[in-house]
Amino acid sequence: MVIHNNLDPSKSKLEPVDILRQQKQALRKEIRSRIRAAYSTGNEPDEKLFIESSNVFSRLFSLPQYQSAKSIGLFLSMPSGEIQTHDAIKKIVGDGKTLYVPRVGLDFEECDMDLIRAETDSPTEDDGMFYDKWPKNKWGIPEPPFSDDEVSKSQIAQPGDIDVLLVPGLAFDSKGHRMGQGKGYYDRFIAKMRDREGGDEKKPLLVGICLEEQFLEVEGYNKNDDEKLRNIEGGVPVADHDYIMDIILSPSKLLVVSKQAELV
């Protein structure tokens, strides 16, 4: 899928940051329209979404990086409109991996996020999931409960704790660029984990996961006069501080972007 951008930075009188914002707004509108057209938007995901999600995770589970990983970071999905993670979480836990899941918390304006080590062996009812009784955030997604005790604090992921981070996004392109929903939760979290002073620039391995409707094929990018902004024809508009994924998975694609992610 190729989306052409109508905003030409060389002809615009707007500041680069404003151009970038408008480009992202236009792309978000287009991608959301494609998702609505392809999948059910009700309270329950349709069969196609389950199948496509399963295809994505089949590719993940075949990766040597997944097989050698001791810890995985993965989001809990909304019931519709995005890749479904319920079955994948069961597989990850069954494989004996340590699982970290997001907690945004109550202050949504702060746009900060932690990943919390899940107690996956917690007792459940009727073969339910360990997170079934967790409190839900404003999007109806379960989150690990808050606590000020030292045990709970020790469950917050620190740099080096997560081997592979599964990164959601509204759009990805074939150069490894990602566009989120606009709040910056994952951008800030990745920055914390890969901080040059306290973190590991190679961990976690960033694996972007998406539906076919969210993947953009591009041949390259050209820099405009402002070196802090990359204008990618038909791809995800990004700035130099945006993180590039190491691997991108879709139902039909396994795209290796970075050298450290090259398959052996």
CORCOR-V395678 format. One record per residue. SS is DSSP state (A for helix, B for strand, O for the rest). D_FIRST is the distance of its C-alpha to the first C-alpha in Angstrom with 1 decimal. Layout:
BEGIN
ss | d_first
SS | D_FIRST
SS | D_FIRST
END
This chain:
BEGIN
ss | d_first
O | 0.0
O | 3.8
O | 6.7
O | 10.0
O | 13.1
O | 16.2
O | 18.6
O | 20.2
A | 22.4
A | 24.8
A | 25.6
O | 25.8
O | 29.2
O | 27.7
O | 28.3
A | 25.5
A | 25.4
A | 25.1
A | 22.2
A | 20.4
A | 21.3
A | 20.0
A | 16.7
A | 16.3
A | 17.7
A | 15.2
A | 12.2
A | 14.1
A | 14.8
A | 11.3
A | 10.3
A | 13.7
A | 13.4
A | 10.5
A | 12.8
A | 15.8
A | 14.5
A | 13.7
O | 16.8
O | 20.4
O | 21.4
O | 25.1
O | 27.3
O | 26.4
O | 23.0
O | 22.2
A | 22.5
A | 18.8
A | 18.3
A | 21.3
A | 20.0
A | 16.6
A | 18.7
A | 21.1
A | 18.7
A | 17.6
A | 21.3
A | 22.4
A | 20.5
A | 22.1
A | 25.6
A | 25.4
O | 25.1
A | 28.4
A | 27.8
A | 27.8
A | 30.7
A | 32.8
O | 32.0
O | 34.8
B | 32.9
B | 29.5
B | 28.1
O | 26.0
O | 25.5
O | 26.8
O | 24.1
O | 24.3
O | 24.9
O | 21.6
O | 18.2
O | 17.6
O | 18.2
O | 21.8
O | 24.1
A | 27.4
A | 27.6
A | 26.3
A | 29.1
A | 31.6
A | 30.6
A | 30.7
A | 34.1
A | 35.3
O | 34.5
O | 36.9
O | 34.5
B | 35.4
B | 32.8
B | 32.1
B | 30.5
B | 29.8
B | 32.5
O | 31.8
O | 35.1
O | 36.7
O | 36.1
O | 32.5
O | 33.2
O | 33.8
O | 30.3
O | 31.6
O | 31.0
B | 32.8
B | 32.0
B | 35.1
B | 36.4
O | 36.5
O | 39.7
O | 38.1
O | 41.5
O | 42.5
O | 44.1
O | 42.1
O | 43.2
O | 42.3
O | 39.9
O | 37.8
O | 35.8
O | 37.5
O | 35.7
O | 36.6
O | 39.5
O | 37.9
O | 37.7
B | 34.4
O | 32.8
O | 31.8
O | 28.5
O | 30.6
O | 29.6
B | 32.6
O | 33.8
O | 36.7
O | 39.8
O | 41.4
O | 44.7
O | 46.8
O | 48.5
A | 48.1
A | 46.5
A | 43.6
A | 43.2
O | 43.1
O | 40.0
B | 37.8
O | 35.6
O | 36.8
O | 35.3
O | 35.3
O | 35.5
O | 31.9
O | 30.7
B | 27.1
B | 25.3
B | 22.3
B | 20.4
O | 18.4
O | 16.0
O | 13.9
B | 11.0
B | 10.9
B | 9.5
O | 10.6
O | 13.8
O | 14.9
O | 14.8
B | 15.0
B | 15.4
O | 17.8
O | 19.2
O | 21.3
O | 24.7
O | 24.5
A | 26.1
A | 24.3
A | 24.6
A | 28.3
A | 28.8
A | 27.2
A | 29.3
A | 32.4
A | 31.7
O | 31.1
O | 33.7
O | 35.3
O | 38.8
O | 38.7
O | 35.6
O | 34.1
O | 31.3
O | 30.0
O | 30.2
O | 28.5
B | 25.8
B | 22.5
B | 20.1
B | 17.0
B | 16.0
O | 13.0
O | 11.5
A | 8.3
A | 7.3
A | 8.4
B | 6.7
B | 5.2
O | 6.0
O | 9.0
O | 12.2
O | 14.7
O | 16.3
B | 19.3
B | 22.1
O | 23.7
O | 27.4
O | 27.3
O | 27.0
O | 26.2
B | 22.8
B | 19.7
B | 17.4
O | 14.1
O | 12.3
O | 8.7
O | 9.5
O | 11.9
O | 15.2
B | 18.1
B | 21.8
O | 23.8
O | 25.2
O | 22.0
O | 21.9
O | 19.5
O | 18.8
O | 20.7
B | 18.5
B | 15.2
B | 15.1
O | 12.7
O | 13.9
O | 13.0
O | 13.0
B | 15.9
B | 15.2
B | 18.5
O | 18.5
O | 22.1
A | 25.2
A | 27.0
A | 24.4
O | 24.7
O | 25.5
O | 29.0
END
